Amino acid sequence: MEALSNNFTRSILGRTGLEVGRLGISASYGVPGEALERAFERGVNYIYWGSRRRSSFGEGLKRLKPRRDRFVLVIQSYTRLAPLMAGSLERALRALSFDHADVLLLGMWNKPVAPKILDAARQLKQRGLVRLLAVSTHQRTLVPSIAAADDFDIVHFRYNAAHPGAENDIFPHLPATNRPGLVSFTATSWGQLLGKSGLQAFFMGGHPLPQGERVPTATDCYRYVLSRPEVDVCLTGPANAAQMDEGLEALRRGPMTEEELAWMRRVGRAVAGK
């Protein structure tokens, strides 16, 4: 198991024991179902049916149904009202014609999850509608305490070259054994590391890229994240088939060299205004 967890393309998802591709894929940004299927054939099997559930992606998921045992389906709930959680999950499953999700992800908790929300999630697990519970957070300092407890099987957290704080706040503080699965998001820092200045990047407070440095590609950003063996899965949010191919290219090219990592850190510090 330990050898597999250090593989650039495959890992064991923490204490879940599930074998996953280290690149995951989100439905939220527009990637079509055909690109999902192609990525699945290349080993991408952590599949996130998130807050924006695109119909083409859903159709691709339905076509993968005969191979249901080969992928990990993640469905997210942002609800802060416990009675609404079951209905939201059930609607998502009906839309896909699936009877269960592998993971119920409680989205964007920057403080401990409310007991009523956690109880509602556990009830869905008891009903067999989900197998595992996950939580996402932007508050890195929460992750070690989540990892030390047993409420959640998986933790989603932000990690990229512009926001590398997990290297100090999370990775050194993980339990030596029986840790949860670790899934990172925003590898491109909402496009800031690619030199983009869209609305979301603007509100996140990004700074210009440094002069004289090569502009990273999405492939570079994914390789940077996946060069950390602690990260079991790096989520991608492709908008189209070409962007999905950029993610797959990261798997082909493998880990970054020390020189490449140093370059990404320089770019990341500039983007973060440091």
Solvent accessible surface area in square Angstrom, and as a share of the most:
residue,aa,sasa,rsa
1,M,159,0.71
2,E,126,0.57
3,A,85,0.66
4,L,50,0.25
5,S,18,0.12
6,N,90,0.46
7,N,62,0.32
8,F,26,0.11
9,T,50,0.29
10,R,63,0.23
11,S,0,0.00
12,I,20,0.10
13,L,0,0.00
14,G,15,0.14
15,R,61,0.22
16,T,28,0.16
17,G,42,0.41
18,L,34,0.17
19,E,85,0.38
20,V,0,0.00
21,G,2,0.02
22,R,4,0.02
23,L,0,0.00
24,G,0,0.00
25,I,0,0.00
26,S,5,0.03
27,A,0,0.00
28,S,8,0.05
29,Y,100,0.38
30,G,28,0.27
31,V,1,0.00
32,P,41,0.26
33,G,0,0.00
34,E,106,0.48
35,A,1,0.01
36,L,0,0.00
37,E,38,0.17
38,R,96,0.35
39,A,0,0.00
40,F,5,0.02
41,E,103,0.46
42,R,123,0.45
43,G,22,0.21
44,V,1,0.01
45,N,11,0.06
46,Y,0,0.00
47,I,0,0.00
48,Y,26,0.10
49,W,10,0.03
50,G,0,0.00
51,S,68,0.44
52,R,120,0.44
53,R,84,0.31
54,R,94,0.34
55,S,93,0.60
56,S,47,0.30
57,F,0,0.00
58,G,4,0.04
59,E,81,0.36
60,G,0,0.00
61,L,0,0.00
62,K,69,0.29
63,R,110,0.40
64,L,0,0.00
65,K,91,0.39
66,P,119,0.75
67,R,77,0.28
68,R,40,0.14
69,D,133,0.69
70,R,126,0.46
71,F,6,0.03
72,V,7,0.04
73,L,0,0.00
74,V,0,0.00
75,I,1,0.01
76,Q,9,0.04
77,S,7,0.05
78,Y,102,0.39
79,T,27,0.16
80,R,112,0.41
81,L,111,0.55
82,A,21,0.16
83,P,119,0.75
84,L,104,0.52
85,M,1,0.01
86,A,32,0.25
87,G,24,0.23
88,S,27,0.18
89,L,3,0.01
90,E,49,0.22
91,R,139,0.51
92,A,2,0.02
93,L,7,0.03
94,R,160,0.58
95,A,56,0.44
96,L,1,0.00
97,S,64,0.41
98,F,14,0.06
99,D,111,0.58
100,H,44,0.20
101,A,0,0.00
102,D,3,0.02
103,V,0,0.00
104,L,1,0.00
105,L,1,0.01
106,L,1,0.01
107,G,0,0.00
108,M,71,0.32
109,W,11,0.04
110,N,71,0.37
111,K,133,0.56
112,P,102,0.64
113,V,22,0.13
114,A,38,0.30
115,P,104,0.65
116,K,156,0.66
117,I,4,0.02
118,L,18,0.09
119,D,68,0.35
120,A,14,0.11
121,A,0,0.00
122,R,93,0.34
123,Q,104,0.46
124,L,3,0.02
125,K,83,0.35
126,Q,152,0.67
127,R,138,0.50
128,G,44,0.42
129,L,27,0.14
130,V,2,0.01
131,R,117,0.43
132,L,23,0.12
133,L,4,0.02
134,A,0,0.00
135,V,1,0.01
136,S,10,0.06
137,T,1,0.01
138,H,48,0.22
139,Q,78,0.35
140,R,59,0.21
141,T,91,0.53
142,L,33,0.16
143,V,0,0.00
144,P,26,0.17
145,S,68,0.44
146,I,28,0.14
147,A,1,0.01
148,A,84,0.65
149,A,45,0.35
150,D,121,0.62
151,D,49,0.25
152,F,10,0.04
153,D,25,0.13
154,I,0,0.00
155,V,0,0.00
156,H,3,0.01
157,F,1,0.00
158,R,35,0.13
159,Y,1,0.00
160,N,0,0.00
161,A,4,0.03
162,A,3,0.02
163,H,38,0.17
164,P,49,0.31
165,G,14,0.13
166,A,0,0.00
167,E,43,0.19
168,N,111,0.57
169,D,40,0.21
170,I,0,0.00
171,F,14,0.06
172,P,88,0.55
173,H,105,0.47
174,L,31,0.16
175,P,45,0.28
176,A,110,0.85
177,T,107,0.62
178,N,107,0.55
179,R,45,0.16
180,P,0,0.00
181,G,0,0.00
182,L,0,0.00
183,V,0,0.00
184,S,1,0.01
185,F,30,0.12
186,T,29,0.17
187,A,4,0.03
188,T,23,0.14
189,S,0,0.00
190,W,48,0.17
191,G,6,0.06
192,Q,11,0.05
193,L,0,0.00
194,L,37,0.18
195,G,46,0.44
196,K,111,0.47
197,S,102,0.66
198,G,41,0.39
199,L,133,0.66
200,Q,98,0.44
201,A,4,0.03
202,F,145,0.61
203,F,147,0.61
204,M,79,0.35
205,G,44,0.43
206,G,36,0.35
207,H,93,0.42
208,P,113,0.71
209,L,41,0.20
210,P,37,0.23
211,Q,184,0.82
212,G,88,0.85
213,E,45,0.20
214,R,131,0.48
215,V,75,0.43
216,P,4,0.02
217,T,60,0.35
218,A,12,0.09
219,T,8,0.04
220,D,2,0.01
221,C,0,0.00
222,Y,15,0.06
223,R,9,0.03
224,Y,5,0.02
225,V,0,0.00
226,L,2,0.01
227,S,28,0.18
228,R,67,0.24
229,P,66,0.41
230,E,40,0.18
231,V,0,0.00
232,D,0,0.00
233,V,0,0.00
234,C,0,0.00
235,L,14,0.07
236,T,5,0.03
237,G,32,0.30
238,P,4,0.02
239,A,45,0.35
240,N,64,0.33
241,A,37,0.29
242,A,69,0.53
243,Q,60,0.27
244,M,1,0.00
245,D,65,0.34
246,E,61,0.27
247,G,1,0.01
248,L,3,0.01
249,E,54,0.24
250,A,0,0.00
251,L,22,0.11
252,R,168,0.61
253,R,104,0.38
254,G,9,0.08
255,P,80,0.50
256,M,14,0.06
257,T,80,0.47
258,E,130,0.58
259,E,145,0.65
260,E,34,0.15
261,L,20,0.10
262,A,38,0.30
263,W,17,0.06
264,M,0,0.00
265,R,89,0.32
266,R,106,0.39
267,V,1,0.00
268,G,1,0.01
269,R,117,0.43
270,A,27,0.21
271,V,1,0.00
272,A,33,0.25
273,G,45,0.43
274,K,176,0.74
